[in-house]
Amino acid sequence: MKKETAVKRNPVIQTMYTSDPAPMVSGDTIYLYTGHDEDGSTWFTMNDWRCFSSKDMVNWTDHGSPLAFTDFTWARGDAWAGQCIERNNKFYFYVPMNKKGGQMAVGVAVSDSPTGPFTDPLGHPLVETGTGDIDPTVFVDDDGQAYLYWGNPHLWYVKLKEDMISYDETTGIVQVPLTEESFGKRTGNPERATLYEEGPWFYKRNGLYYMVYAASGIPENIAYSTSTSPTGPWTYRGVIMPTEGGSFTNHPGIMDYKGNSYFFYHNGALPGGSGFTRSVCVEQFQYEEDGAFPVLHMTEEGVSPVGCLNPYSRIEAETIAWAQGIKTESCSQGGMNVCNIDDGDYIRVSSVDFGEAGPDTFHVCAASASGGGTIEIHVDTLEGPLLGRVEIPDTGAWDNWSLVSERVENIQGIHEIYFTFHGNPSGNLFKLDYWRFEAKIEE
């Protein structure tokens, strides 16, 4: 088992390669939509989008894939960077794909739930220009007018109608002038006079409109421009995040949540990471008084929790602050489960609040067809105090789920909890669906 020397929170997902973060707040939850770089990719091999959620910014629940390019009859591949937005109790996911027999185009899918499933209401692309129609970003202004921006090497926009699946044809598709004043000056590339490259993220804050984007060519940094109008003209404001992190691309996603501002991005920080196997990260920041961004750098520490996890409620096993070795998959009981659990793997759950009473029992729903194994529950570090040990039996089949219970030591207050897995070195010990602690009853 690999020892942790410090609590790391970046990248925020360790069970797969993720890219192109698109955060969205709905109710008391922040949802994170990402691209999905397939293992071992040597190109942008991306077949579906993924969705995660959190209520504390450190424990992220995997909701699987709410949408894939195969859900569009007109698409042939390349599930690249998209963004989801809520309006009138529905969720609209704008995504680019390669058309059958054609080029990239932007489609839209709709769902009644932020976690999907999403379906294509049109049966054809929403917008296309034939000039690199990728990386859509969407925003609904205070007056109800929605805007969709996208594009590489050009920047385009449309005014979406209130149905969010069509646009104002009188205005049509508008090309944004890429001037040095608006998007900075690039040198050494006569075909691209400005720093704008791709990956725009459009939003409004305190009356100021922001266009944040991947900039400066390969390798990319993240820069931004602002305007007092949703359609410009734009003024270049500078670089937010310099080129860092082992991926030659980057992609911004900015969101306020529980009184804090967060900057999402991607890099190549996971083992095997590269420009084609990327991982989403997040940093907290504060705007300057005039609305300017500070310069941000990539960190392993990430962000601090803004809430606590209640261990006495049902917690999905795929709710994870950090993990080593494991994967997730669709569960036969619905939702997702943790799988590919080998000897020495572990899951860390952060900011777990046991309160004043503390626990006396631990319950876990598990399945195994390979002899089972052991879960050790450690406190605060990988080799911290042992809260309990749970023997997972062979349940006879991988979809034959059993609830296993074991007494645990009592502990109070807020802690990091480590579930460490042990058993046959040949691996694939068991699967986990959910867990919960039972509080001690005062006599």
N, C-alpha and C positions, 0 to 999 in steps of 0.2 A: 504494500500500500504506500502510495506516494504521500509524504508528509507535507502539510500546508505550513508555510512559514509566516503567512499573514492572511487576513481575511480579504479575498479578492471578490469583486462583484462584476468585473468586466472580463470577457464579454458576458452579457446578461443571459444568453442561452448557450449551453455547452453540449446539448444532446444532438445537435445537428449544426450545419453551417447555415447561417442566416445573413441576409443582406438588405439594403435599401429600406431602412426603418421608416414606418409611417405610424406614429402614435395618434390615438384618438381617445378623448375622454367622453364617457357616457355614464351619467349618474355618478356614483362614488368610485367608479372603476376606470383605470387607464388600460386601454387595449393597444397592443403593439402588433401591427401587421408587418410582415417581412417577406422578402423573397426567400427562396430556398435553393441554395447551391448544392447540387448533388455531390455526394462523397466522391472524391477522386477526380473532380471536374478539371479539365484542361481548357475549357472554354466556358461561356456563361450558360452552362447546362442547367436549366431551371424549368421545372414542369408544373409547379404549383406555388401557391402562396400559403403562408402560415399565420396563425393568430395566437397570441399569448395575452394574458391579462394579469394585473396586479392591483392590490389595494394599498400597498406599502412601498412600491418601487424597488423592492429587493427580492421578494418571492414571486416568481412568475409561473402561472399555470398554463400549461400547454393545451390548447384547444384543437390541435391538429390542423388539417387543411380545410379552410372554408370554401376554397375555390381553386380550380385547376384550369389550364388552357383547354383541356378536353371538355370542359363544360360549355365551350363556345364552338358551335358547329362550323364556324368560318375560320377557326384558328388551326395552325399546324405546329405551334411550339413557341418557345421563348416567353415564359411567364416572368416578365421583368418587372421593374419597380412600379408599384401602384400606390394609391391612397384611398382610404375609406372615410366617409363622412356621414353623419346622422342628420336627417331632416324629416320632420313630420312623422316621427316614430318609425321611420324606415332607414335602412343603411345602404348606402350607395358606394360601390367599390369600383374605382376607375383604374383600369389595367391595360398595359400594352402587350401585344402579341404579334407574332408573324402570321399573316394571312395565308391561307391556302392559295398557292399560285401567285403570291404577291409579296408585299413588303410589310413593315411594321405599321400597326394601326392601333388606336385606342378604343377599347370597348368599355362597357359598364355592366355591372351585375348588381342585383338588388336582393335584400334579405330583410326579414322582420326581426332578425337577431344579429347582434354584432359578431357573433361567432359562426354565423351562417347556418345552413348552407345558403350560398348565393346562386342566383340563376340569371341568365341572360334574357332581358325582356325584349331585345331588339332583333336578334338573329343576324346582326351585321354590326360593323364598327360604328362607334358614335362619331369619331372624327378621324380624318386622315388627309395628309397632304403629299405623301410620297417622299418626304424629305427627312426621315428619321423621327417618326412619331412615337416617342418613348417618354417615360417618366412623367405621367400626368400628376398634377397637384390641384386641389380643389378647395374653394373657400366660399362660404355664404356670408355676404356683407350684412351690416346692420339693417339696411333697407330691404333685405330679402333677396337681392340680386346675387346669384351664384356665378362664380368664374372658374373656368378650367384652363390652366396653363399647361404647356408641355413642350418638349422638343429638344433635339440635338441634330445639327448644329444651330438651327434657328430656334427662336422662342415664339410660340404661338399662343393665342387665347381665343376662347369663345365665351359668350354670355349664355349660361345655361338657363333654360326655362324652369319654372317652379317644379315641374315633374322630374327634373334632374336627369332625364334620359333623352332630352332633345335640347337644341340650342337655337338662339335667335338668328334666323336665317337672313333677316334684314341687315344685321351687323356682320354676320358671317364669321368666317375664320380670319382673325386679324394677326398679321405678323408684327412683332415688336421690333422697333428699330434698335439694333445693337450698336450703340455709339460708345465711344471711349468715355464720355462723360457719364453715361448710364451704367456701363458694365466694366470699366477699367480698360487699360491698354495692354494688349498682348504683343510681344515682339517675337520675331523669328518664324511666324506663320502667316504668310500673306493672305491665306484663305480665311483666317479667323482674326479679325482686327481687335476683338475684345476678349476679356478673360472668361466670359460665359462659355461653358462647355455643355452641361446637361444637369439633370437631377434637380429641377427647381422645387422649392417649397414656399408656398404663398400663404400669407396670413396678415392679420391686422392687429395692432396693439396701440392703445392710447391715441387713436386717430392717425397713426402712421402705418403705411402698408410696407411689408417686407417681402423681398424676393431673395431667398437664400439658395445657393446653387453650387454645384461642383464646378471648379474653375481652373483655369491656367493650363489646360491640357494634361497630358499623361506624364508623370503622376499628378493626380489632382489634389488641390486643396479645396477648402470651402470658403466662399466669399459671399458678400451680400450687397444689395442695393435697396434703397427705400424711395417711397413716393408719398405724396399727400393725396394721390388718386389711385384707385384700383387698377387703372390701365396706363399708369405712367403720366408724364415722363419720369424715368428713374434716375436716381443719383447714386453712383458707386460709392460705397462706404468703407470697403477694405476686406481683408482676410480675417475670417473667424478662426478657422483651424488650419494650421500649416500642413504641408504634406508630411504624414507620419504613418507608421503602423503596418507595413508589410502588405498593403493592398494598393495597387496603382489607381483604383477608383475610390471614391467616397460618395456618400449620399446623406444629406441632412434631413432631420425631422425634429421640429421644435414644438413643445407643448408645455403649457402651464398646468400644474396639478397640485392640489392641496397647498396653494400659496407659494409654490416654488416654480422656477423655470428650468426646463430640462432640454438638453441638446443631445439628440440621438445621432449616431453615425455608424459606420462600419469600418473594420480593419481586418487583418489576417492573423489575429492573435491566438486562435486555437491551434493545437497541434495539427500539422498538415495544412495550415492556413496559407492562403495566397490571394492573388487578385481574382481567382476564380473560386476560391473556397473561403468565403468571408464570414465575419461574425459581427453582430450588432452590439454596440456599446452605448453608454449614456453618461453624461456629465451634468451636474447641476451648475447653474450660473446665475448671475444677476446683471440686468441691463444697467448701463450707465444712465445718469439723470436725463440725458438727451435722447435716450432710446438706443444708443449705440451698443453693440456687442463688445464684450471683452475678448481678448485672444484666448482661445481654449486649446488645451493639449490633451492628448489621449492618456488615460491612466488605467492602471489595474484596479485601483481602489473603487472607482465608480462613485456611487451615491450612497447616502445614509438612508435608513428606513424612515418613512413618514407615517408609520402605523405599526401595529403589532398583529401577529397571527394568533388566533384563538385555538389552542390545541385540543380543546374539549368539543369542538365541532368537527364534522367530517371534513378531512383535508384530502384532496386528491393527491395521490402519490406523485403525480407529475407536476405538483407545485414545488418549485425548486429555486433556491438561491444560488447553489453551486453543485455541480455533480462531476464525478469522474467515471468514465467507462460506460455508463448506462445509455439506453436509447428509450424512445417512446413509440407507441403504436396505437391504433384504434383498438378499443377494448370490446370484447364480446358482451360485456354488460352495459355498453354505452359509454360514450366519452373516450378517454384515453387511459392507457396504463403504462407503467414503467416495465421495460423488458431488457434483454441482453445484459442481465446482471451476472457479473463474474466475481470470483473470489478477489477481494481487495478493492472492489468498486465502492463508492459511497455517494450519499446525497446529503447536502447541508441545507437546513431550513433556518432562516434568520428571524430575529426579533420575535421569538416565541414567548408569549406571556403566560406563565403558569399561575399567576396571581398569588394570593396569600395562602390558599388551601393546599395547592400543589396536587400532583397526580398520585394515584396508587395502582392504576391498571393501564395497560396499553393494548389496543386492538388494531389489527391489521388484516386486510383482505388480500389474500395471496393465492397463487396457483403454481403448481410445479408438476412436471412429468419427468424430472431427472434426478429425483432423490431429495430435493429440497436443500436447505442450508440454514444459516443463522443470520439474524439481524442483531447487531450490537448497537445500543443507543448511548452515545457519548455526549457530554455537555461541554460546550464552549470551544473545544478543540477536538481534532481527530482522535487524540489519545487522552482526552479529558476524562473526568469522573464517569464511571459506567452507571447509567441510569437503569439499564435492564438488558436482558438477553432473551431473544425470542427465537424459538426453533420453528422453522417453517417446514411442514411435512410434505411428502410427495402426495399430491392430491389426485393423481391418476391421469390427469390430462391438463393441457395448458389453458383450457377454458373452463376447468372445473374449480370454481373459486370457493375458498374456505375462509371463515373469519377465525383468526387465531388470537388468543388473549394471553397476557402474561402480567404478573405483578411487577411493578417497577419501584425504584427508590423515590422518595418524596423530595421535591425541590420547589422552591418558590422564586418568583420574579421573572425577569426577561433574560433569555439565553439564546445562544446559537445551539442548534441540535444537529448532531451528525448521526445518520443511519449508515453504519458500515456493514458490508456484506461479506460473509465467509462461507466456505464450503469446498466442494470438489474443485481442484485446480483446473479441471477440464472446462469449467465454466457453465454458463447458462443455468443458474441455480434455480431461480423462480421468477415470477412476475408479481407486481404489486399494483393494486387498484386504488385503495384508499387506506387511511389510518386515522385514528383519533386516540387521545388520552382520556381517561375517566378520572374526574376529580376525586380527591380524598374526601370522604364524608366525616365531618367532625363528630366525635362521640359526645 
